Amino acid sequence: MNSSVIVFPGSNCDRDIAIALRKFGFKNKMIWHEDVELPKSDLVVLPGGFSYGDYLRCGSMASKSKIIQSVIKFANSGGLLMGICNGFQILTETSLLPGVLLRNKFSKFICKNVFVKINNIENNYFKNIKKNVLNLHIAHNEGNYFCSGEQMKEMQENNQIALLYCDEKGEVNEKYNPNGSSKNIAGIFSRKKNILGMMPHPERMIEKYLSGEDGSLFFENLLNNLK
């Protein structure tokens, strides 16, 4: 399986995701934001970080990069596109996903492990995964997901809510919501479920003795679903 990671000025999780993809069997290429064409890819990833220093709205400048038109074309043709943290913010800025990522509820940068519940397994990302609650890492200042009431209704009807902040047993409750995100949302899908935006970092949880292994479950499962 071939993957491509898009690199923007200020990306700081691009190497992390590349290491994770290669570890679990993807043949990965790093694509610079000024490139115009994507190589043949089974998966494209917009990594975490601070693209363009977050000098405007997070992800807004990255959404205007040269490569983005090819990314949009890839996604609209049904290709698998994943945005993690800043990548999720870019996906909303390009309107590939609905809603926006606002400042965290208490206006503080959050860096810690959280539990998230998988809300929809009928897709290539989570089908057949061995656990329905994952322990992953978050590190963001603008992870407070918000959308209009109409958009929320549509997402719920189309089963587009991918991940929810929860406790270790999978209970979804406001007290387990780290950033004020609407409905405890940690990740969402596009209507066709080929685009996934998520605030937690699975690539940071792939080493048993350094962090944790729930990210390994995610990547192993994704690769198996694409074979």
C-alpha angles and dihedrals in degrees: 000000000000123000134183126203116201113221121205129181102275097025108142104171097052094101092044093056091043090054091048093049093048092045091059098044110275119135098226134197128191112227120201116225093240093058114105105205132052119223117236104293139177090193133021121196130199102201133215125264138086105299110204088357092286087270091155125020108330109273096005096112093042089054088066096051119124094247094055096081089058090047091052091048090050092051094044089054089057100265119151110258123179127187119192121198103313086020089059089051090052091051091056092045090055090047090237084124127031125247134023139266110239134190113291115270095254095036093243132124109249123210115170146098118279138180119240129189119221105234101183127030097173094102142071093263101059108012110127094005112158098228132039094202118057130192106220138157131254128195114170147118096203107043099120102121115211135171138160121277090250092052091048092051091050093048092050092048091049094043092240097146104105107175136018129195109245144146125276091274094052099257109152109213135150091244089066092052106106100190110023094260114172113265089355089286115177097166142006140196133223116248091267092046092232093110119064125185118186135167098208119084113233090177090068093059105059102102119074096206098038106042118334142291107244090098087057089058089053096051096041090050094047092051092048091051091054097049 
